[in-house]
Amino acid sequence: MVFLLPFKNYDIENFPNVHVPLSEAPPRHPSVVAMNEKRRASTSGSMGSGDPDKRAVHGGSNSGFTLEDLREEIDLDVAASGHDSSYDRKSKVINKAIQDIGMGVYQWRLFVLCGFGWLADNLWLQGVALTLPSLSREFGVSPTHVRYTTLSLFSGLCCGAVFWGTASDIIGRRLAFNMTLLITGVFGLAVGGAHSWIAACGLYAALGAGVGGNLPVDGALFLEFLPFSSGNLLTMLSVFWPVGQLIGSFFAWGFIPNYSCAPELPSCPTAGPGEECCTMSSNMGWRYLNLTMGAFTMFMFICRFFFFHLFESPKFLLSRGRQREAVTVVHAIAYQNGKKTWLDEEILNAIGGRPEEVTDMKLSTGEIIKRQLSKFSTERIAPLFGSKKLGINTALLWFCWATIGMGYPLFNAFLPQYLTNVDPDAPPTPTSVVYRNYAITSVVGVPGSIIACYTVDIPYIGRKGTIAIATLLTGIFLFIFTTSTDSDFQLAFTCLEAFFQNIMYGVLYAYTPEVFPAPNRGTGSGIASFLNRIAGLCAPIVAINAGGADPKAPIYASGGLILAAFIAMCLFPIETRGKQAL
């Protein structure tokens, strides 16, 4: 039965007819062929044309492919990574096996389910922004100080990203993958029953602790099941990001304008005796919004947990000494994809030693945490500044992640408030028009992420040109937005800003892992993400203090930060278009 899928245990015997001997395995993937030919050329170029038999081994056929050839490939990979243990060798063998199986049904289903995590992240980020005016009216919090609600969410996001990133290496990717959405859904539903602003902030922080783990956990899990040749699909997950905003904006458009207090009603804590005020029963729109988003998040959790059997990451299983289970997972992927695999326990034992004979195969909890912390050691960071060119690019890229991390929420997290009344001397825009415009903006923004996937490969433009142009236009449109309080004018420029902003983010997610060397890619990308979250945490503080003096000031700050990122992007010395990642 489908609802028993999460609880079923599998063994190698459950996936018959998928294993073949190494010498009889199907032709290797073209990316493996290309890499092997490059290595052969670099190691034997001075020795003439090389051994024709060796060329066959490293060419497009597996004819004559032996254990020694595989061992040679693993030796080169281990030398590049800087880690040489039984675990590291066996995990690289599994990488080779997954690469030879290739992309298939299992990975495509996982792609969609991992996309749910990205969708949930922006769904709740935008959802909180959309509730701020209603929270302010019901609980008597000033429109300026209610922005601290966003601060509580970002606090949870930061804690969740740190906790779940490490916890997934200790308790397993599978449990963390499902728990993040479950926690988000539970506390999302609970927010709908909050009876005070403090309670709402606390529940949003708890919710953030769950949703904050989606990006690091889902990205790591998907990457470990993804063939190297299909690595660009990891950046394609960013397509789900604007979809989350789109769904949240449509929910808000349906609920908040129709089930909210009249703007002229005071909040009950500030109303006089006997004066009609904004009560809970007359202001249910934001609660319906949170209940709906919480139910939708629970639906995504149910799809993940009950309708798809997620196999535990084979690398995690290896790290816990569960070698047979790791091999079973690879056989299961081959079975579901309709492919063959040469991987078996004997090959793992031959490359990395038998489990009962080696002492460095199973990683303790302390060793796992140490490896996590080592990503941020000077030993891991120093190679990112190994050359002048790479060092400049690394510093500029981190600067861009930080400035965009603050600039993005300064505008987007408070957009409903800006759309309601940018100019205190102008009449407020009707609530129905505000949320209609927000929904239209979300629709226009979705194609940006998709278009970014194609523009990055245009000759003479590439990654650098695409991201620089998109960032420049985003910053310009932010400043133009402040020049008028006409709702149609604002709608036009928020649509343009959203479109180019999503192009900017789509390319940034693609460019960042490409530019860092493979052994230090996780460190470089992790620090970029950390700076992005920390800067985002500071955005509500800037908005509150600057917005008190001038409602347009946070938008000016947002535009200035985005333009600062544009200048940094123009100075990137490295272009990755048409180049294989290091």
C-alpha positions as CSV (number, residue, x, y, z in Angstrom):
1,M,0.0,0.0,0.0
2,V,1.2,3.5,-0.8
3,F,0.9,4.7,2.8
4,L,3.3,2.0,3.9
5,L,6.1,3.2,1.6
6,P,7.9,5.3,4.3
7,F,8.1,2.3,6.7
8,K,9.2,-0.5,4.3
9,N,12.7,-1.8,4.5
10,Y,14.5,-3.0,1.4
11,D,17.5,-5.2,0.7
12,I,19.6,-5.9,-2.4
13,E,17.4,-9.0,-3.2
14,N,14.4,-6.7,-3.7
15,F,16.0,-5.3,-6.9
16,P,16.9,-8.2,-9.1
17,N,18.6,-8.1,-12.5
18,V,20.2,-4.7,-12.0
19,H,23.7,-5.8,-11.1
20,V,26.3,-6.6,-13.8
21,P,30.0,-7.3,-13.6
22,L,32.3,-4.3,-13.9
23,S,33.7,-5.4,-17.2
24,E,30.2,-5.9,-18.7
25,A,28.7,-2.6,-17.5
26,P,27.0,-0.3,-20.0
27,P,29.1,2.4,-21.7
28,R,30.2,5.1,-19.3
29,H,28.6,8.5,-19.3
30,P,30.2,11.0,-21.8
31,S,31.2,13.4,-19.0
32,V,33.2,10.6,-17.4
33,V,34.8,9.8,-20.8
34,A,35.8,13.4,-21.3
35,M,37.3,13.7,-17.9
36,N,39.3,10.5,-18.3
37,E,40.6,11.6,-21.7
38,K,41.7,14.9,-20.2
39,R,43.5,13.1,-17.4
40,R,45.2,10.7,-19.9
41,A,46.3,13.6,-22.0
42,S,47.8,15.4,-19.1
43,T,49.6,12.4,-17.7
44,S,50.8,10.7,-20.9
45,G,51.0,13.6,-23.4
46,S,54.7,13.6,-23.4
47,M,54.8,9.8,-24.0
48,G,53.3,9.9,-27.5
49,S,49.8,8.6,-28.3
50,G,49.6,6.4,-25.3
51,D,48.5,2.8,-24.9
52,P,45.6,2.0,-27.2
53,D,44.2,-0.4,-24.7
54,K,44.2,2.3,-22.1
55,R,42.4,4.6,-24.5
56,A,39.7,2.0,-24.8
57,V,39.4,1.8,-21.1
58,H,38.9,5.6,-20.7
59,G,36.9,5.9,-23.9
60,G,33.2,5.5,-24.6
61,S,33.2,1.8,-23.9
62,N,33.6,-0.2,-20.7
63,S,35.3,-3.0,-22.7
64,G,38.2,-4.1,-20.5
65,F,37.2,-1.8,-17.7
66,T,38.8,-3.2,-14.6
67,L,39.0,-2.7,-10.9
68,E,42.5,-1.2,-11.3
69,D,41.1,1.4,-13.7
70,L,38.5,2.3,-11.1
71,R,41.1,2.4,-8.4
72,E,43.1,4.9,-10.5
73,E,40.1,7.2,-10.8
74,I,39.5,7.1,-7.1
75,D,43.1,7.9,-6.3
76,L,42.9,11.0,-8.4
77,D,39.6,12.1,-6.8
78,V,40.9,11.5,-3.3
79,A,44.1,13.5,-4.0
80,A,42.0,16.4,-5.1
81,S,39.7,16.3,-2.1
82,G,42.3,16.3,0.6
83,H,40.5,13.5,2.6
84,D,41.8,10.0,2.3
85,S,40.0,7.5,4.5
86,S,38.0,4.3,3.8
87,Y,34.8,6.4,4.0
88,D,36.1,8.9,1.4
89,R,37.2,6.2,-1.0
90,K,34.0,4.3,-0.8
91,S,31.8,7.4,-1.1
92,K,33.7,8.3,-4.3
93,V,33.0,4.8,-5.7
94,I,29.3,5.4,-5.1
95,N,29.6,8.8,-6.9
96,K,31.0,6.9,-9.9
97,A,28.2,4.3,-9.8
98,I,25.4,7.0,-9.6
99,Q,27.1,8.9,-12.5
100,D,27.1,5.7,-14.6
101,I,23.4,5.1,-13.8
102,G,22.6,8.6,-15.0
103,M,19.6,10.8,-14.5
104,G,16.2,9.0,-14.3
105,V,12.8,8.7,-12.8
106,Y,14.0,8.6,-9.2
107,Q,16.0,11.9,-9.5
108,W,13.2,13.7,-11.3
109,R,10.7,12.9,-8.6
110,L,13.2,13.9,-6.0
111,F,13.8,17.2,-7.9
112,V,10.1,18.1,-7.5
113,L,10.0,17.1,-3.8
114,C,13.2,19.1,-3.0
115,G,11.6,22.0,-4.9
116,F,8.9,21.9,-2.3
117,G,11.5,23.0,0.2
118,W,12.5,26.0,-1.9
119,L,8.8,26.8,-2.5
120,A,8.0,26.7,1.3
121,D,11.0,29.0,2.1
122,N,9.7,31.9,0.0
123,L,6.0,31.0,0.6
124,W,6.5,31.8,4.3
125,L,8.9,34.7,3.8
126,Q,6.3,36.4,1.6
127,G,3.4,35.2,3.8
128,V,4.8,37.0,6.8
129,A,5.2,40.2,4.8
130,L,1.6,40.0,3.7
131,T,0.2,39.7,7.2
132,L,2.0,42.8,8.7
133,P,-0.7,45.3,8.0
134,S,-3.4,43.0,9.6
135,L,-1.2,42.3,12.6
136,S,-0.6,46.0,13.1
137,R,-4.4,46.8,13.1
138,E,-5.5,43.9,15.3
139,F,-2.8,44.0,18.0
140,G,-2.2,47.7,18.2
141,V,1.4,47.5,17.0
142,S,2.6,50.5,15.1
143,P,3.2,50.0,11.3
144,T,6.9,50.6,12.0
145,H,7.4,48.2,14.9
146,V,5.3,45.4,13.4
147,R,8.3,44.9,11.1
148,Y,10.0,43.1,14.0
149,T,7.8,40.2,13.0
150,T,10.0,39.7,10.1
151,L,13.0,39.8,12.4
152,S,11.6,36.9,14.4
153,L,11.2,34.8,11.2
154,F,14.7,35.6,10.0
155,S,16.1,34.6,13.5
156,G,14.4,31.2,13.1
157,L,15.7,30.9,9.5
158,C,19.3,31.4,10.6
159,C,19.0,29.0,13.5
160,G,17.3,26.4,11.3
161,A,19.9,26.6,8.6
162,V,22.8,26.0,11.0
163,F,21.0,23.3,13.0
164,W,19.5,21.2,10.2
165,G,22.7,21.4,8.1
166,T,24.7,19.7,10.8
167,A,21.8,17.5,12.1
168,S,21.3,15.9,8.7
169,D,24.9,14.6,8.9
170,I,24.1,13.0,12.4
171,I,20.5,11.8,12.2
172,G,20.4,11.3,8.4
173,R,19.2,13.2,5.4
174,R,15.9,11.3,5.3
175,L,14.6,12.3,8.7
176,A,15.8,15.9,8.4
177,F,14.3,16.2,4.9
178,N,10.8,15.3,6.3
179,M,11.0,17.0,9.6
180,T,11.7,20.5,8.2
181,L,8.4,20.6,6.3
182,L,6.5,18.9,9.2
183,I,7.7,21.5,11.7
184,T,6.9,24.3,9.3
185,G,3.4,23.0,8.7
186,V,2.6,22.4,12.4
187,F,3.7,25.9,13.5
188,G,2.3,27.5,10.4
189,L,-1.1,26.1,11.4
190,A,-0.5,27.2,15.0
191,V,0.1,30.9,13.9
192,G,-3.5,31.1,12.8
193,G,-4.6,30.8,16.4
194,A,-2.2,33.4,17.9
195,H,-4.0,35.7,20.4
196,S,-1.2,38.3,20.7
197,W,1.6,39.8,18.6
198,I,4.3,38.3,20.8
199,A,2.8,34.9,20.4
200,A,2.6,35.3,16.6
201,C,6.3,36.4,16.6
202,G,7.3,33.4,18.7
203,L,5.4,31.0,16.4
204,Y,7.0,32.6,13.3
205,A,10.4,32.1,14.8
206,A,9.6,28.4,15.5
207,L,8.3,28.0,12.0
208,G,11.4,29.6,10.6
209,A,13.6,27.1,12.5
210,G,11.9,24.4,10.4
211,V,11.7,26.1,7.0
212,G,15.3,27.4,7.4
213,G,16.6,23.9,7.1
214,N,15.0,23.3,3.7
215,L,17.6,24.9,1.5
216,P,20.7,23.3,3.1
217,V,19.2,19.9,3.6
218,D,17.3,19.6,0.3
219,G,20.2,20.9,-1.7
220,A,22.7,18.4,0.0
221,L,20.3,15.5,-0.4
222,F,19.5,16.2,-4.0
223,L,23.2,16.6,-4.8
224,E,24.1,13.2,-3.3
225,F,21.6,11.5,-5.6
226,L,22.4,13.6,-8.7
227,P,24.8,12.5,-11.4
228,F,27.6,15.0,-11.7
229,S,26.7,15.6,-15.4
230,S,23.3,16.8,-14.3
231,G,24.6,19.2,-11.6
232,N,23.0,22.2,-13.2
233,L,19.6,20.9,-12.0
234,L,20.7,22.0,-8.5
235,T,20.5,25.6,-9.7
236,M,17.2,24.9,-11.4
237,L,15.7,24.3,-8.0
238,S,15.6,28.1,-7.7
239,V,12.6,28.1,-10.1
240,F,10.5,26.9,-7.2
241,W,11.5,30.1,-5.3
242,P,9.2,32.6,-7.2
243,V,6.5,29.9,-7.4
244,G,6.3,30.1,-3.5
245,Q,5.8,33.8,-3.7
246,L,3.1,33.4,-6.4
247,I,1.1,30.9,-4.3
248,G,1.4,33.0,-1.2
249,S,0.3,36.2,-3.0
250,F,-2.8,34.5,-4.5
251,F,-3.8,33.1,-1.1
252,A,-3.4,36.6,0.4
253,W,-5.4,38.2,-2.4
254,G,-8.3,35.9,-1.7
255,F,-8.3,36.2,2.1
256,I,-6.9,39.5,3.4
257,P,-9.0,42.0,1.4
258,N,-12.2,40.1,2.1
259,Y,-11.8,39.2,5.8
260,S,-10.0,42.2,7.3
261,C,-11.0,45.1,9.5
262,A,-12.0,48.4,7.9
263,P,-8.9,50.6,7.7
264,E,-10.6,53.3,9.8
265,L,-11.2,51.0,12.8
266,P,-8.7,51.4,15.7
267,S,-7.1,48.4,17.3
268,C,-8.9,47.2,20.4
269,P,-5.9,47.8,22.8
270,T,-6.0,51.5,21.8
271,A,-9.7,52.0,21.4
272,G,-11.7,54.0,23.9
273,P,-14.5,52.6,26.1
274,G,-17.5,51.4,24.0
275,E,-15.7,52.3,20.7
276,E,-15.9,49.9,17.8
277,C,-12.6,48.3,17.2
278,C,-10.7,45.7,15.1
279,T,-11.6,42.4,16.8
280,M,-10.3,39.0,16.1
281,S,-13.6,37.9,14.5
282,S,-13.6,40.8,12.1
283,N,-9.9,40.4,11.1
284,M,-9.7,36.7,10.3
285,G,-8.0,37.2,6.8
286,W,-4.4,36.9,8.0
287,R,-5.4,33.9,10.1
288,Y,-7.0,32.2,7.1
289,L,-3.9,33.0,5.1
290,N,-1.6,31.3,7.7
291,L,-3.9,28.3,8.1
292,T,-4.1,27.8,4.3
293,M,-0.3,28.1,4.0
294,G,0.2,25.7,6.9
295,A,-2.3,23.2,5.3
296,F,-0.5,23.6,2.0
297,T,2.9,22.9,3.7
298,M,1.4,19.8,5.4
299,F,0.2,18.7,2.0
300,M,3.8,18.9,0.7
301,F,5.0,17.0,3.7
302,I,2.4,14.3,3.0
303,C,3.6,14.0,-0.6
304,R,7.2,13.7,0.6
305,F,6.5,11.2,3.4
306,F,3.7,9.0,2.3
307,F,3.7,9.0,-1.5
308,F,7.4,8.7,-2.2
309,H,9.9,6.3,-0.7
310,L,12.9,8.4,0.0
311,F,16.0,6.2,0.3
312,E,18.5,7.4,2.8
313,S,21.6,9.0,1.3
314,P,24.2,6.3,0.6
315,K,27.0,8.6,1.8
316,F,25.3,9.0,5.2
317,L,24.8,5.2,5.4
318,L,28.5,4.7,4.7
319,S,29.4,7.2,7.4
320,R,27.5,5.2,9.9
321,G,29.1,1.9,8.8
322,R,26.0,0.6,7.0
323,Q,27.7,-0.4,3.8
324,R,25.2,-3.1,2.6
325,E,22.3,-0.6,2.9
326,A,24.3,2.0,0.9
327,V,24.8,-0.6,-1.9
328,T,21.0,-1.4,-1.7
329,V,20.2,2.3,-2.3
330,V,22.3,2.4,-5.4
331,H,20.6,-0.8,-6.7
332,A,17.2,0.8,-5.9
333,I,18.0,3.9,-8.0
334,A,19.2,1.7,-10.9
335,Y,16.0,-0.4,-10.6
336,Q,13.7,2.6,-10.6
337,N,15.5,4.2,-13.5
338,G,15.5,1.0,-15.5
339,K,19.3,0.9,-15.7
340,K,22.2,-1.5,-14.6
341,T,24.9,-0.9,-12.1
342,W,28.3,-2.5,-11.5
343,L,28.4,-1.6,-7.8
344,D,28.6,-4.3,-5.1
345,E,30.1,-4.8,-1.7
346,E,33.1,-6.6,-3.1
347,I,34.1,-3.5,-5.2
348,L,33.7,-1.2,-2.2
349,N,35.8,-3.6,0.0
350,A,38.5,-3.8,-2.7
351,I,38.8,0.0,-3.0
352,G,38.3,1.0,0.7
353,G,38.8,-2.2,2.7
354,R,36.4,-4.5,4.5
355,P,34.3,-2.9,7.3
356,E,35.7,-5.3,9.9
357,E,39.3,-4.5,8.9
358,V,39.3,-0.7,8.7
359,T,38.9,1.8,11.5
360,D,38.2,4.9,9.6
361,M,35.1,4.0,7.7
362,K,32.5,4.8,10.3
363,L,32.5,8.4,11.3
364,S,31.6,9.2,14.9
365,T,29.2,12.1,15.7
366,G,32.2,14.1,16.9
367,E,34.0,13.5,13.6
368,I,31.0,14.6,11.6
369,I,30.7,17.8,13.5
370,K,34.4,18.4,13.2
371,R,34.2,18.0,9.4
372,Q,31.3,20.5,9.4
373,L,33.3,23.0,11.4
374,S,36.4,22.4,9.2
375,K,34.6,23.9,6.3
376,F,35.1,27.3,8.0
377,S,38.7,26.7,9.0
378,T,41.5,28.8,7.5
379,E,42.7,25.6,5.9
380,R,39.5,25.3,3.9
381,I,39.0,29.0,3.2
382,A,42.6,29.7,2.2
383,P,42.3,27.9,-1.2
384,L,39.4,30.3,-2.1
385,F,42.1,33.0,-2.2
386,G,44.7,30.7,-3.8
387,S,45.4,33.1,-6.7
388,K,44.9,36.8,-7.1
389,K,42.1,36.3,-9.6
390,L,40.2,33.8,-7.5
391,G,40.7,35.8,-4.3
392,I,39.3,39.0,-5.8
393,N,36.3,37.0,-7.3
394,T,35.6,35.3,-3.9
395,A,35.6,38.6,-2.0
396,L,33.4,40.3,-4.5
397,L,31.0,37.4,-4.7
398,W,30.6,37.2,-0.9
399,F,30.0,41.0,-0.9
400,C,27.2,40.5,-3.5
401,W,25.5,37.8,-1.4
402,A,25.6,40.1,1.7
403,T,24.3,43.2,0.0
404,I,21.6,41.4,-1.9
405,G,20.7,39.5,1.3
406,M,19.8,42.8,2.9
407,G,18.6,44.6,-0.2
408,Y,16.0,41.9,-1.1
409,P,14.0,41.8,2.1
410,L,14.3,45.6,2.6
411,F,11.9,46.0,-0.3
412,N,10.1,42.6,-0.8
413,A,9.5,41.8,2.9
414,F,7.6,45.1,3.4
415,L,6.2,45.6,-0.1
416,P,2.5,45.4,1.0
417,Q,3.1,48.3,3.3
418,Y,4.9,50.3,0.6
419,L,2.0,49.6,-1.8
420,T,-0.5,50.7,0.7
421,N,1.1,54.1,1.4
422,V,4.5,55.2,0.3
423,D,3.7,58.8,0.7
424,P,2.1,59.8,4.1
425,D,0.4,62.8,2.5
426,A,-1.3,60.6,-0.2
427,P,-4.5,58.6,0.5
428,P,-3.9,54.9,1.2
429,T,-4.3,52.5,-1.7
430,P,-7.4,50.2,-1.1
431,T,-6.4,46.8,0.4
432,S,-8.0,44.9,-2.5
433,V,-5.8,46.8,-5.0
434,V,-2.7,46.3,-2.9
435,Y,-3.0,42.5,-2.8
436,R,-4.1,42.3,-6.4
437,N,-1.0,44.2,-7.5
438,Y,1.1,41.9,-5.3
439,A,-0.3,38.8,-7.0
440,I,0.3,40.3,-10.5
441,T,3.9,41.1,-9.5
442,S,4.4,37.5,-8.4
443,V,3.1,36.2,-11.7
444,V,5.4,38.4,-13.8
445,G,8.4,37.4,-11.7
446,V,8.2,33.7,-12.3
447,P,9.5,33.7,-15.9
448,G,12.6,35.5,-14.8
449,S,14.2,32.4,-13.2
450,I,13.4,30.3,-16.3
451,I,14.8,32.9,-18.7
452,A,18.0,33.1,-16.6
453,C,18.8,29.5,-17.4
454,Y,19.0,30.3,-21.1
455,T,20.6,33.8,-21.1
456,V,23.6,32.7,-19.2
457,D,24.9,30.7,-22.2
458,I,24.5,33.6,-24.8
459,P,28.0,34.4,-26.3
460,Y,29.6,37.6,-25.1
461,I,27.1,38.0,-22.3
462,G,27.4,34.8,-20.3
463,R,26.9,34.7,-16.5
464,K,28.6,38.0,-15.7
465,G,26.8,40.0,-18.4
466,T,23.4,38.5,-17.5
467,I,23.7,39.0,-13.8
468,A,25.1,42.5,-14.1
469,I,22.4,43.7,-16.5
470,A,19.6,42.2,-14.4
471,T,21.0,43.6,-11.1
472,L,21.5,47.1,-12.6
473,L,17.9,47.2,-13.9
474,T,16.6,45.9,-10.5
475,G,18.3,48.7,-8.7
476,I,17.1,51.4,-11.2
477,F,13.5,50.2,-11.0
478,L,13.6,50.3,-7.2
479,F,14.4,54.0,-7.3
480,I,11.9,54.7,-10.0
481,F,9.2,53.0,-7.9
482,T,9.5,55.8,-5.3
483,T,8.8,58.6,-7.7
484,S,5.0,58.1,-7.7
485,T,2.2,57.0,-5.4
486,D,-0.1,56.1,-8.3
487,S,-1.0,52.4,-7.9
488,D,-0.8,51.6,-11.6
489,F,2.7,53.2,-11.8
490,Q,3.8,51.2,-8.8
491,L,2.5,48.0,-10.3
492,A,4.4,48.5,-13.5
493,F,7.7,49.0,-11.8
494,T,7.2,46.3,-9.1
495,C,6.6,43.9,-12.0
496,L,9.7,44.9,-13.8
497,E,11.7,44.8,-10.6
498,A,10.4,41.3,-9.7
499,F,11.2,40.0,-13.2
500,F,14.8,41.2,-13.3
501,Q,15.3,40.3,-9.6
502,N,14.5,36.7,-10.3
503,I,17.0,36.7,-13.2
504,M,19.6,38.1,-10.8
505,Y,19.0,35.4,-8.2
506,G,18.8,32.6,-10.7
507,V,22.2,33.4,-12.2
508,L,23.7,34.1,-8.8
509,Y,22.7,30.6,-7.6
510,A,24.2,29.1,-10.8
511,Y,27.4,31.2,-10.8
512,T,28.4,30.8,-7.2
513,P,29.1,27.0,-7.1
514,E,30.7,27.1,-10.6
515,V,33.3,29.6,-9.7
516,F,34.7,27.8,-6.6
517,P,37.2,24.9,-6.9
518,A,35.4,21.6,-6.2
519,P,37.3,20.7,-3.0
520,N,36.3,24.0,-1.4
521,R,32.9,24.6,-3.2
522,G,30.9,23.7,-0.1
523,T,32.9,26.1,2.0
524,G,32.6,29.0,-0.5
525,S,28.9,28.5,-1.1
526,G,28.2,28.0,2.6
527,I,29.8,31.2,3.7
528,A,27.9,33.0,0.9
529,S,24.6,31.6,2.2
530,F,25.6,32.5,5.8
531,L,26.3,36.1,4.9
532,N,23.1,36.3,2.9
533,R,21.0,35.2,6.0
534,I,22.8,37.4,8.5
535,A,22.3,40.4,6.3
536,G,18.7,39.5,5.9
537,L,18.4,39.3,9.7
538,C,19.5,42.9,9.9
539,A,17.1,44.2,7.2
540,P,14.1,44.7,9.6
541,I,16.2,46.7,12.0
542,V,17.3,49.0,9.1
543,A,13.7,49.3,7.8
544,I,12.4,50.2,11.3
545,N,14.9,52.9,12.1
546,A,15.2,54.3,8.6
547,G,11.5,54.1,7.8
548,G,10.5,56.0,10.9
549,A,12.0,59.2,9.5
550,D,11.1,58.6,5.8
551,P,8.9,55.8,4.5
552,K,10.9,55.7,1.3
553,A,14.2,55.4,3.0
554,P,14.3,51.6,3.2
555,I,13.6,51.5,-0.5
556,Y,16.4,53.9,-1.2
557,A,18.7,51.7,0.9
558,S,17.5,48.6,-1.0
559,G,18.2,50.2,-4.3
560,G,21.6,51.4,-3.2
561,L,22.6,48.0,-1.9
562,I,21.5,46.3,-5.2
563,L,23.5,48.9,-7.2
564,A,26.5,48.3,-5.0
565,A,26.2,44.6,-5.9
566,F,26.0,45.6,-9.6
567,I,29.4,47.4,-9.3
568,A,30.9,44.4,-7.7
569,M,29.6,42.1,-10.4
570,C,31.1,44.3,-13.1
571,L,34.5,43.6,-11.4
572,F,34.2,39.8,-11.4
573,P,37.4,38.6,-13.0
574,I,36.1,35.1,-13.7
575,E,33.5,34.1,-16.4
576,T,32.3,30.5,-16.1
577,R,30.3,30.2,-19.4
578,G,31.4,27.3,-21.5
579,K,34.0,26.2,-18.9
580,Q,34.0,23.0,-16.9
581,A,33.8,23.6,-13.1
582,L,37.2,23.1,-11.4
